[in-house]
Amino acid sequence: MIWKELLGFIAGALISVGFIPQIWRLFKLKSAREISLPFTLLFLVGLACWLVYGILMSLPPVILWNAIATAMMCAMLYAKLKYGK
């Protein structure tokens, strides 16, 4: 693995791991009032676009971490819709 690809894996891991505390808090407190629905939707669409880009360009770090981040953002959207009242 070349260093550029390794850097991509490290960067993606750091960004994706950043979602975990927020998702944990949403489900623990059962409150998502502070999370913006437009932010969540736009971020989710952006992640999905990055995922498709990664697939089209055959970029393993982009594919892996954007797939994981997309799944976590779907969890945030679910929490927002369920607990956002």
Backbone torsions as a table, in degrees:
resi	resn	phi	psi	omega
1	MET	NA	130.6	179.5
2	ILE	-80.9	159.5	-173.7
3	TRP	-62.8	-30.8	179.8
4	LYS	-65.5	-41.4	178.6
5	GLU	-69.1	-38.9	176.6
6	LEU	-61.0	-42.0	176.8
7	LEU	-60.2	-39.8	176.9
8	GLY	-62.6	-41.5	178.2
9	PHE	-65.9	-41.7	179.9
10	ILE	-66.1	-46.7	-179.9
11	ALA	-61.0	-45.3	179.6
12	GLY	-62.8	-39.7	178.8
13	ALA	-63.7	-44.5	-179.4
14	LEU	-62.9	-44.5	179.9
15	ILE	-64.7	-46.1	-177.1
16	SER	-67.0	-40.3	178.9
17	VAL	-63.1	-26.8	178.4
18	GLY	-62.0	-22.8	178.7
19	PHE	-74.8	-27.0	-171.6
20	ILE	-58.2	-48.6	180.0
21	PRO	-61.4	-36.1	179.8
22	GLN	-68.0	-45.0	179.4
23	ILE	-64.0	-42.5	178.0
24	TRP	-57.6	-46.1	-179.1
25	ARG	-63.9	-41.9	-179.6
26	LEU	-58.8	-46.2	-177.0
27	PHE	-78.7	-29.7	178.3
28	LYS	-69.3	-47.2	-178.3
29	LEU	-83.9	-14.5	-176.2
30	LYS	52.8	43.4	178.2
31	SER	-143.2	129.4	177.9
32	ALA	-132.4	23.1	-180.0
33	ARG	-61.5	-32.7	-176.7
34	GLU	-78.9	-8.4	179.6
35	ILE	-93.3	128.9	-179.4
36	SER	-79.2	128.7	177.9
37	LEU	-65.4	-44.7	177.0
38	PRO	-59.4	-40.3	176.3
39	PHE	-58.4	-48.7	-177.0
40	THR	-60.7	-45.6	-179.0
41	LEU	-67.1	-44.7	179.8
42	LEU	-64.6	-40.9	179.0
43	PHE	-64.5	-40.7	179.3
44	LEU	-63.4	-44.6	178.0
45	VAL	-63.3	-41.9	177.7
46	GLY	-61.2	-44.3	177.8
47	LEU	-62.7	-41.0	178.6
48	ALA	-63.2	-39.5	177.0
49	CYS	-63.7	-43.1	177.0
50	TRP	-61.9	-38.8	179.2
51	LEU	-63.0	-47.0	178.4
52	VAL	-62.2	-42.6	177.1
53	TYR	-58.0	-47.4	179.3
54	GLY	-59.5	-40.5	178.5
55	ILE	-65.9	-46.8	-179.1
56	LEU	-63.0	-34.3	-177.7
57	MET	-95.1	-0.5	-179.0
58	SER	55.0	54.5	-179.3
59	LEU	-110.2	96.9	-175.4
60	PRO	-53.1	-44.4	-179.4
61	PRO	-63.6	-39.6	-179.8
62	VAL	-66.3	-42.1	179.5
63	ILE	-63.7	-52.3	-176.3
64	LEU	-59.1	-56.7	-172.0
65	TRP	-74.3	-29.3	176.0
66	ASN	-76.5	-28.5	172.6
67	ALA	-65.8	-44.3	178.5
68	ILE	-65.4	-45.9	-179.3
69	ALA	-65.0	-36.1	177.8
70	THR	-64.1	-42.3	177.7
71	ALA	-62.8	-42.2	179.4
72	MET	-67.8	-36.5	178.4
73	MET	-68.8	-33.0	173.7
74	CYS	-62.4	-38.6	175.9
75	ALA	-63.9	-39.2	177.4
76	MET	-66.0	-40.2	177.7
77	LEU	-63.5	-43.1	177.2
78	TYR	-58.4	-46.6	179.8
79	ALA	-63.4	-40.6	179.8
80	LYS	-62.6	-44.7	-179.3
81	LEU	-69.0	-34.2	-177.8
82	LYS	-81.9	-43.6	-172.2
83	TYR	-110.9	5.1	-172.6
84	GLY	-81.9	9.6	-176.6
85	LYS	-78.4	NA	NA
